[in-house]
Amino acid sequence: MSRLDSFINRVTAQRACLNYLAPLVAAMPGPVLELGLGNGRTYSHLRELFPTRDIWVFEFEVAAHPDSIPPDHLLILGDFRKTIPAAPAWIGAPAPLIHADFGSGHADKTAAMAAWLGPRLRPLLARGGYVASDQPLQVDDTEIVPLPPGAVAGSYNLRRSL
Ligand SMILES: C[S@@+](CC[C@H](N)C(=O)[O-])C[C@H]1O[C@@H](n2cnc3c(N)ncnc32)[C@H](O)[C@@H]1O
């Protein structure tokens, strides 16, 4: 598969998954978490889907489109390895939706981060909440959820807390 096809599959699946999950978490309290701001495209989409919720954003450094920069009080800068373990105390409530999109061209580094991150998301996730991610993640007490229509199999990953 070309990198263009792979990119299109990923962003198409992102939109399909986030659109699918929005009504499923609508009745659940709590913030949304965005791990990996990047250009801010998925953050922009989350803001449209969740206009009244706090969306906490985790990122090394801001390099997003000017229209998609989170407010300072919801932006946690630094390496996930430092910020994620401290995040439950800062945020104060479990999240019904965690979106994690952190892959890069460095397959080894991305796989190592996925292996480290998955177990660390459990304390941040509400019971019955969902994790949508570009990488497969192992999160305790969650089950895999099939991708919604419009997402190519294997192009994204969904898990639901038990
Ligand atoms: C693929 S981009 C995210 C794209 C974004 N979802 C969008 O729609 O524009 C991945 C982002 O994750 C961030 N990232 C990757 N590993 C990280 C880490 N360990 N700590 C903080 N940020 C990280 C990178 O800096 C990068 O901006």
The ligand as an ORCA input file, in Angstrom:
! r2SCAN-3c Opt
* xyz 0 1
  C       0.497     12.099     13.848
  S       0.736     13.529     14.821
  C      -0.896     13.891     15.403
  C      -1.760     14.437     14.322
  C      -3.062     15.036     14.829
  N      -3.936     14.002     15.384
  C      -3.775     15.805     13.740
  O      -4.893     15.436     13.355
  O      -3.219     16.804     13.271
  C       1.494     12.850     16.235
  C       1.839     13.866     17.302
  O       2.157     13.157     18.512
  C       3.185     13.843     19.178
  N       3.883     12.891     20.044
  C       4.393     11.691     19.685
  N       4.975     11.085     20.725
  C       4.847     11.935     21.784
  C       5.265     11.885     23.141
  N       5.978     10.840     23.611
  N       4.968     12.907     23.950
  C       4.291     14.001     23.466
  N       3.840     14.097     22.188
  C       4.140     13.084     21.346
  C       4.075     14.375     18.079
  O       4.819     15.503     18.532
  C       3.070     14.706     16.983
  O       2.725     16.076     16.989
*
